Amino acid sequence: VVFGVLGFFAAPPLLKSVLQKQLSQQLHREVSIEKIDINPYGLSARVGGFSIKADGGKEVAGFDELFVDLSSASIFKLAAVVDEVRLQGLRLAVSRVADGRYDISDLLDEWMQPKDEPDTGTPRFSVNNIQIADGQFVFDDRPKGVRHTAKSVKFSLPFISSLPYKADVFVLPALSAVVDGSQLALEGRSQPFAKSHASTLKIDLDQLDLAPLQAYLPSGLPLRLKSGH
């Protein structure tokens, strides 16, 4: 009873408060979470209404709901084993503010700083049934006056694992989206933790309008792209 009361009622508000505070400090942006639900008996958790906002209240990232289902096999395999990860309504918005600079450049510079930490090797993990549904990405190129969008983004990954007995099994990621009004589909096949790292990628892009790409051609190039698909 104590385990259930702590898991269902005490842990969610405490975790919500800690996450909002810590993430806001680490990201230097306002982080808000609407609610967190934890099922201690099912080893699962839901995070709803996650949002990261920059100065001025502009949202730079967020999602509607994240569901994570941890497996009890984590105890027996001495590794992080997740049965399912489902992310609904992912939103990302990035702006280019100058040549080589973006509105998230402060974070990129910080994360890419070399760290004097010993290499402990690849951690033991196995994550299964990874799904992203109804995602949306926006890239606002302010100097060029061009705005690119990727809507209806779907991503699926049956599993990815660093456990030795799964290292030689092919991982089959799949991604689909509508990029600037054009259908895009990617299908992969990879062995990221095998010695060979064998990988293939199939790209299917249909009727992409090339005219907006003119903004990215060098100004000194004696060529103007009026239209094309």
QUIWOCOR-V419437 format. One record per residue. N is the residue number from 1. PHI is phi in radians with two decimals (NA if undefined). PSI is psi in degrees with one decimal (* if undefined). D_FIRST is the distance of its C-alpha to the first C-alpha in Angstrom with 2 decimals. Layout:
N;PHI;PSI;D_FIRST, N;PHI;PSI;D_FIRST
//
This chain:
1;NA;-44.1;0.00, 2;-1.07;-42.6;3.81, 3;-1.05;-42.7;5.42, 4;-1.17;-43.8;5.09, 5;-1.10;-44.0;6.13, 6;-1.12;-43.7;8.56, 7;-1.21;-44.2;9.82, 8;-1.39;-36.8;10.48, 9;-2.01;-39.0;11.63, 10;-1.49;-42.9;12.61, 11;-1.18;-43.5;14.18, 12;-0.99;-52.2;16.53, 13;-1.14;-33.9;18.62, 14;-1.17;-45.5;18.86, 15;-1.12;-39.7;19.99, 16;-1.05;-45.8;22.33, 17;-1.12;-44.5;23.97, 18;-1.14;-43.9;24.50, 19;-1.12;-44.7;25.90, 20;-1.06;-42.3;28.24, 21;-1.22;-49.0;29.60, 22;-1.18;-43.1;30.07, 23;-1.18;-36.8;31.53, 24;-1.08;-38.6;33.86, 25;-1.22;-42.7;35.19, 26;-1.24;-36.0;35.67, 27;-1.66;-8.1;37.30, 28;0.99;33.6;39.26, 29;-2.55;158.7;38.35, 30;-1.28;124.7;36.02, 31;-2.01;129.6;32.74, 32;-2.26;146.6;30.54, 33;-2.33;126.1;27.33, 34;-1.24;-49.8;26.44, 35;-2.78;155.4;22.77, 36;-2.29;129.0;20.21, 37;-2.05;134.5;17.39, 38;-2.20;132.3;14.93, 39;-1.90;97.6;13.13, 40;-1.16;-27.6;11.12, 41;-1.39;-34.5;11.07, 42;-1.57;-1.1;14.75, 43;0.93;42.7;15.74, 44;-2.27;160.6;17.73, 45;-2.59;148.5;18.73, 46;-2.20;134.2;21.27, 47;-2.08;122.2;23.60, 48;-2.07;145.1;25.83, 49;1.14;49.4;29.04, 50;-1.53;134.0;29.92, 51;-2.60;138.6;33.37, 52;-2.06;122.9;35.71, 53;-2.13;137.6;38.66, 54;-1.52;-177.8;41.83, 55;-1.03;136.7;44.08, 56;1.65;-4.7;45.23, 57;1.49;6.4;42.02, 58;-1.31;127.9;43.01, 59;-1.36;127.8;40.12, 60;-1.82;-19.9;40.76, 61;-2.84;154.5;37.63, 62;3.06;175.4;34.53, 63;-2.74;160.0;32.61, 64;-1.36;-47.4;30.93, 65;-2.72;139.5;27.83, 66;-2.12;125.5;26.62, 67;-2.06;128.1;24.16, 68;-2.24;127.8;23.14, 69;-2.07;106.6;21.47, 70;-1.46;141.7;20.93, 71;-1.64;142.8;21.50, 72;-1.19;-12.9;19.76, 73;-1.15;-15.0;23.42, 74;-0.99;-34.2;23.51, 75;-1.22;-45.2;22.22, 76;-1.33;-32.0;24.89, 77;-1.61;-4.1;27.70, 78;0.91;45.2;27.08, 79;-2.65;160.9;27.73, 80;-1.40;109.1;26.21, 81;-2.01;120.8;25.99, 82;-2.05;127.2;25.30, 83;-1.36;-32.7;25.48, 84;-2.75;140.0;26.47, 85;-2.29;120.0;27.59, 86;-2.25;122.0;28.80, 87;-2.05;120.3;30.58, 88;-1.96;131.8;31.90, 89;1.21;42.0;34.71, 90;-1.16;135.8;35.58, 91;-2.29;129.4;38.28, 92;-2.33;136.4;40.58, 93;-2.39;118.9;43.69, 94;-2.17;138.3;46.12, 95;-2.10;136.5;49.48, 96;-1.59;120.9;52.49, 97;-1.78;-18.8;54.10, 98;-2.89;173.8;57.00, 99;-1.03;118.9;58.37, 100;1.31;5.7;55.70, 101;-2.22;138.8;53.30, 102;-2.25;169.0;50.26, 103;-1.27;-5.0;47.87, 104;-2.00;15.6;45.30, 105;-1.08;-31.1;47.88, 106;-1.09;-38.0;46.33, 107;-1.26;-42.3;43.14, 108;-1.08;-43.1;45.16, 109;-1.08;-39.9;47.34, 110;-1.20;-44.0;44.39, 111;-1.23;-26.8;42.58, 112;-1.57;2.0;45.84, 113;-1.16;133.9;46.66, 114;-1.09;139.1;46.98, 115;-2.03;134.0;44.23, 116;-1.49;72.3;44.96, 117;-2.17;139.6;41.98, 118;-1.15;145.2;42.31, 119;-1.38;110.8;41.99, 120;-1.64;5.4;38.96, 121;1.46;178.7;39.69, 122;-1.28;126.3;37.77, 123;-1.16;155.0;33.99, 124;-1.45;119.8;32.37, 125;-2.72;160.6;30.70, 126;-2.61;114.2;30.64, 127;-2.02;126.2;29.96, 128;-2.07;156.2;30.39, 129;0.91;59.2;31.11, 130;-1.51;126.0;32.06, 131;-2.41;134.5;33.17, 132;-2.16;125.4;34.70, 133;-2.22;143.7;35.80, 134;0.99;46.2;38.01, 135;-1.48;160.2;38.79, 136;-2.54;126.5;41.60, 137;-2.07;137.1;43.65, 138;-2.26;128.1;46.41, 139;-2.08;113.6;49.05, 140;-1.82;107.1;51.35, 141;-1.62;92.0;54.51, 142;-1.16;-44.4;55.92, 143;-1.06;-34.2;59.13, 144;-1.58;-13.4;60.07, 145;1.20;32.7;58.91, 146;-2.12;139.5;57.05, 147;-2.18;121.8;53.56, 148;-1.93;143.3;51.90, 149;-2.33;148.0;48.87, 150;-2.24;114.0;46.74, 151;-1.99;167.4;44.87, 152;0.89;42.1;42.76, 153;-1.30;127.7;41.69, 154;-2.22;135.2;39.77, 155;-2.40;136.1;38.74, 156;-2.41;142.3;37.20, 157;-2.51;110.7;36.66, 158;-0.98;-41.2;35.44, 159;-2.96;158.5;34.39, 160;-2.54;131.8;35.43, 161;-2.58;142.5;34.73, 162;-1.78;3.5;36.14, 163;-1.20;137.9;35.09, 164;-0.95;-39.4;38.37, 165;-1.28;-9.3;38.13, 166;-1.95;2.9;37.96, 167;-1.11;-31.1;40.58, 168;-1.67;6.6;43.43, 169;-1.56;133.8;41.73, 170;-1.23;133.4;43.08, 171;-1.58;136.2;40.84, 172;-2.13;79.4;41.88, 173;-1.33;150.9;41.18, 174;-2.47;136.9;42.47, 175;-2.39;135.9;43.13, 176;-2.40;150.1;44.79, 177;-2.90;166.4;45.75, 178;-1.92;105.6;48.49, 179;-1.77;114.6;50.33, 180;0.85;40.3;52.80, 181;1.51;-0.6;53.11, 182;-1.95;141.6;53.61, 183;-1.31;132.0;51.43, 184;-2.24;133.7;50.15, 185;-2.38;131.5;48.51, 186;-2.16;134.1;47.68, 187;-2.26;124.4;46.77, 188;-2.01;166.3;46.18, 189;-2.66;115.0;46.08, 190;-2.60;154.6;45.25, 191;-2.15;77.1;44.30, 192;-1.14;-24.7;43.10, 193;-1.93;5.5;42.04, 194;-1.47;164.5;44.87, 195;-1.14;-31.7;48.03, 196;-1.39;-26.6;50.15, 197;0.95;30.2;47.99, 198;-1.03;130.0;49.74, 199;-2.60;145.6;49.11, 200;-2.39;155.7;50.72, 201;-2.48;127.6;50.29, 202;-1.84;126.8;51.69, 203;-2.03;126.6;52.44, 204;-2.18;106.4;53.36, 205;-2.12;125.4;54.51, 206;-2.06;120.0;56.32, 207;0.99;55.0;58.77, 208;-1.44;126.6;57.77, 209;-1.30;119.4;60.05, 210;-1.51;-16.4;61.79, 211;-1.00;-42.2;63.50, 212;-1.10;-18.8;60.64, 213;-1.28;-11.4;60.84, 214;-0.97;-33.3;64.27, 215;-1.10;-19.5;62.61, 216;-1.73;-4.2;61.57, 217;-1.33;145.6;65.03, 218;-1.00;139.7;67.05, 219;-1.11;-27.7;69.31, 220;-1.44;-4.2;72.34, 221;-1.29;123.2;72.00, 222;-1.37;57.6;74.97, 223;-2.65;136.1;72.84, 224;-2.22;124.6;71.07, 225;-1.58;104.5;68.65, 226;-1.42;-41.1;69.30, 227;-2.80;165.5;67.31, 228;2.77;155.3;65.83, 229;-2.40;*;62.94
//
